[in-house]
Amino acid sequence: MKILSWNVNWIRAVIQKWFFDWVKENDADIICLQEVKAFEIQIPSEIRFHMSDYDYLWHKWTRPWYAWTAIFFKKWIKIVEKKSDFPFHEFSDEGRVTELIFKQGEEKIHLLNVYFPNGWDRADWTEMLSYKLDFYEKMRQYIQSIRDKWDEVIVCGDFNICHTEIDIARPKENENSIWFLPIERAEMDKLEDDWLVDVFRKLNPDLKNQYTWWSYRGWARQRNVGRRLDYFWISPNVFNDIQSMKHQTNILWSDHCPIELNMK
């Protein structure tokens, strides 16, 4: 099984490039997208035509031009349940979480596709860091409720935090910056405390200069001055089924690159 995750930074923009070629070439079983920035009624007709092998789960919330997530999945997958909701009302209008529950052999797996808050102040100067930390806490509570049922979990998406110094090009210059604050990085530590595994770092504990986001400014991508903001975090039992994970850094149509997980 191949699962892809990608912050596309507006679905209408990427489909005007080579999005469908990317979909065809990868032939993934599941594709998780963040920041699609479209309601379900605005899904481009080209998607329905070029992705006829897939069913989809689109966010259901109504706040315009915001976070919004979507999941495309091959029709053969044994879906138990689909959720376009997050069970905490204070986060319910932004479409940040879509969830598939499916069977893989005898295991029931919850796939959470998440766009975590970035923590920067809003345009009206509303402080958002506390909102971000609260979202992380609620997400951990939700994951624990899944684990309490003895189900397995895969959490993917844009986490908007660089976990360690190896995950950011210039750690010293950014130690007081959103996305790398100690209080944010501690939220990633808590995921480890909850027995989740950061797949890429588990497979590549010392690999440097591996990023998934680059600023559009200052030729940052060409100079590889980036940050690792996109992750797969999974249950330990699921990790036993992992074959590989990689960053598709050759895909250039967003400020994020896709990330790819391959499972038995």
WOWO-V445639 format. One record per helix or strand of 3 or more residues. SS is the DSSP state (H for helix, E for strand). FROM is the first residue (numbers start at 1). TO is the last residue. If there is no record, write none. Layout:
SS | FROM | TO
SS | FROM | TO
This chain:
E | 2 | 7
H | 11 | 15
H | 19 | 26
E | 30 | 34
H | 40 | 42
H | 45 | 50
E | 54 | 58
E | 69 | 74
E | 79 | 83
H | 89 | 91
E | 97 | 104
E | 107 | 115
H | 129 | 148
E | 152 | 158
H | 165 | 167
H | 182 | 193
E | 196 | 198
H | 199 | 203
E | 230 | 235
H | 236 | 239
E | 242 | 248
E | 258 | 263
